[in-house]
C-alpha cells in the first residue's frame, strides 16, 4: 500500500526579473522512483485494489518507450512484490527493448511486456477488453494513470502551503493532474495547464473530471507529443545552472519555459504569485539524451 509521505515537499522560489513571483513545488522529490504526480495518480488506484484483497494481484497498464507511468508502475510492482504487465506502444521495440533505459529498468523491476503495433495501441478500449477477459482479477490502469481515482489522488499535491498562490500551473499530457488541481484548488485560484500534446478533447475531459471551469489550457508550443527541441534543451540546461533544479524535456521543461514566456509577455497580472508543480519524469532524461546523441544534437548536460 502507498502511504502519504511524512516528509514535507519543498516549495522553492524561482528568482527572476519579471514583475511576478514564480515558485515551483518539488513533487519530483516525493519518492525516488514513483515520481511526482504518478505517485498520487496511483495512490487510490492501487490502494483501493489492494484493500479488496485480490487472491493473485496483478497490475496492467499502458505506455510508450520512455513512459514515466510505465517506470513508476514497474517500481511500485517491485516495491510491493506485485506482478506487472506493460502494454507497450510499438511492436518494433520487441527485439531491442534492452537498449531502452526506461524499459530495461522496468524489466529489472519485474515488468512483463506485451508489445503492440502503433495502430492497435490507438484502440486501448479493445486492448482493455481483451486483457480484462484474459486476466479478470487484474487492475487495469489507463495510459498515464488518469482516471477518476487518479484525480482524487492529486488533491494531496495541494494543501495549506499552496493556498496563497494566484495561479497553479502544471504540464498536461492526459489531463488527470490538471483536473485534480482544478477540482481541489481554492475558489480564488486560477489553474493553468501547459499542454505538451495537441489534443483538443483535453479541455472537455478536464472539465468532466474536475466539475469546474477555473482552468485554462495553453499549448506548450511543440508540434507533437514527445518532440524535443534544441531550444528547450538549452532552456533546461540554463535553468539547471541557474536554479539547480532539473527539468525533463517532455513535461516540466516545456511547462517552465512556457511560464517564463507568459510572464515575460504580461500574461499574469503584475504582482501575481505563480506556483508550478514539478511532476517528475526525470527518468526520461537518459532516454532523451540517447535519442539526441544519435542525431548529433545538443544534450541535456546532467543525468539523474
N, C-alpha and C positions, 0 to 999 in steps of 0.2 A: 504494500500500500504506500502511495505517496503521502508524505506528511508536509504540512505547512512549515517551511524552514523557520528556525528560531533566530536566524541572523537577519539584520536589517539590510535592505537593499539600498545602496547609496544613491543619492541624487547629487549630481555634480554640475556646477555652473560652467558654461562654456563662454569664456570672456571674449567679447567681440567689440567692434566699434559701431555696431548697429544701435539704433535708438530703442531697442527692445532687449529683454534679458532672456537668454536661452539656456535651458538646463537639459540634462539627459539622465534618465533613470536606468541604472545598470542592471537590468533584468538578466543580462547575459551571465551575471555572477551568481545566479540562484543555485546552479548545480553544475558540476564540471562537465557533464556530458548531455544531460537532459536540459537543453539550453533555453533560457528566455521564455517567450510565450509558449513554446512547445511543452514546457513543464505544466503550465496552467491549463493548456488545452487537453492534456492527458489526465489531469487531476481527477475530474469527476468521471470521465470515460472509464478509466481503468479501475478506480476505486469502487464505483458502483458495480462494475462487473465482478470484481474480486469479492465484494461483500455478498454477492449471490452464491458464493462458494461453488463455482463450477467444478465438476469432477476432474476434468482434464483441461485446465485453462489453455487457451490459445488465442493469440492476437494476430490479426491480419490487417495490413494497411497497404497504401499505395504511395508511389513516389518515383521521381526521376533519378538520374545517375548521381546527382550531388545533393539529394534532398536532405534538408535539415530534419524534416519529420522522420524520414527513414532512420537517420542517425540517432535521433532521440528515442524512437520506439525500440530500436535494437538495444540501446543502452539500458532502457527500462527492463527489457527481457532478460538481459544478463544480470542486472542487479537483483531481480526478484525471481530468477530461475524459471522463467515462463517462455515456452516456445513462441517464436515469432515467424510469420511468413510475410515477406515483402513482395508485392506485385509491382514489378519494375518496368517502367516505360522504356521500350527499345529492345527488341529481341536480339539486335546486333551486339548487345552487351554480354550475351550469354557466354561468349567464348573468350572475353578479355576483361571480365569484371575485376579480376585480381589486380589489374593495373589502375583501377579506380580507387582513390583513397577513401571515399565515403563507403562504397560497397565493400571494400576489403575490410574496413573496420567493422562494418555491420555484420559481416560473415564471422569475424573473430568473436563478436558478441553473441553469436549463435543463430543469427537470422538465416532462414532458408529463403532462396529467391525463386520467383516464378516470373520469367521474362515474357512480355507480350509485345506484339508489334505496336507501333505508334497509333495505327488506325484502330486496332482493337482496344487500346488503352482509353481512347476517347469515350467508349461506351462503358463507363465504370458501373453503371446500374446493372448491365448484363453481367459483368465480371463479379459484382457483389452477389447477384442471384446464384451464379454458378458456385462460388466459394461458400455461400450460405448453405446450399444444398449438400456440398461435399463435407463441410465442417459446421453442422447445425449448432454446436455449442460454443463456437468461436465468437469473439468480439471483433467485428469488422469496423475499423476506424477509417473515415474518409480521407482522401488526399489532403495533406496539410493539417489534418486533425480537426477541421472546422465542422462543428455541428452545434445543436442546442446546448449540449453538456459542455462543450469547449467554451462557448460564450459565457456560460455561468462561471467557469473557472477563471476567466480573465478578470473577474471582479477583484481578485486578490492582487492584481497589479496596481489597484487603486487603494487609497487609504487616507488617513489624516495628513500624510505628507504630500499628497497630490491635490488637496482641496483648494489651495491658494493660487493655482495657476489659471490663467485665462484660456489658454489653448493646450490641448492634449494631442500629441502627434504620434502617428505610428505608420510604419510601412504596411502596405496592403497587398496580399497575394490571393488568398482565398476568402478573405473578408471576416473571419471569425474574431480576430483580435480587435479590429476596428469596431465591430458590432458590440463586443463586450465592453470596450471602453465607452462607447456611446451609451450603452444601456445603464452603466453604473456611474457615469460622470455626474458631477453636481449640475444643478439646473442652470447656473450661470456660466458654465464652461462650454466651449466650442471644440469639437473633435475634428482634426484634420487628418485624413488618411492619404498617404502618398502611394498611389497605385504603381506597382512595378510590373503589372501585367495589363495589357489593353483588353479589358473585359467590361463591356457596357452593362452587363447584368449585375455587377457588384453593388451598385447603388441600391437596387431593389432588394438584393439579398441582405445587405447590411441593415436596411430599414426593417425588413421582415424579422431578422433575428433580434434587433435591438428594441423595436417598437417605438423609436424616437426619430426625430428629424433634426437633431442637434449636431449633425456632422456634414462635412464636405469632403468629397474625394477628388484629388488632383493628380493628374498624370505626372510621373517622375520625369518623363521626357524621353525615355528609351522607346525604341520602336517595337520591341518584343521582349517577352519574359526571358530572363537569363542572359540577355545581351550585356557584355562588359565593355564599356568604352574606355579609351585611354584617358579621357578627361576625368572620368570618375575614379580611375586608378590613381591618377595624380592627386585628386582631392583626398582620397582615403590616406595616401602616404603623407600628405601635408597635415591632415587632421591628426594623425598619429604622432607626428613630430611635434605638433603644436600643443596637443592636449593629452598625449599618452593614453588615448582611448582607441582601441582597434575597432574598425568597422568592416563589414563584409561587402562584397561588390554586387550582391543580388538584392539585398533589402536595406540594411541600415546605412550603407554608404550612399545609396541613391536618396534615401529619406533625408539624411543630414545635408547633403548637397542641395536638395530642393528647398529645405527650410532656410538655408543661408540665402538662396536665390530669392525666395519670397520676402525675407526680411530686408534684403538689400533693395528690393523694388517696392517697399512700402505696403506689402500685403497686410501686415499686422499693425494695428494702431500703435502709435508711439507710447512707450512705457509698458507694453504688454509683457506678461510673463508666460513663456512658452516652455512646455515640458515635452521632450521627445522620449519615447520608450525604446531602449536598446533591446531588441527582441532576439539577440543571439545570432546564431548562424555562422559563427566564426570557423566552425569545422570546414566550411566550404572554401576557405582561402587556399588551402593546399591544392584542391582540385582546380580552382580558378587559375592559380599560378601554373599548374601543369598545362592547362589549355593555352594560356598566354605565352608561355615559353615555346610551345610548339609552333606558334605563329610569329615568333621573334618580336613580341610586343612588350611594352613596359610591364614590370611585375609589381605586385604588392610587396613592399620591401620588409615585411615581417610575416611570420607564420605562427600559428597558435598550436 
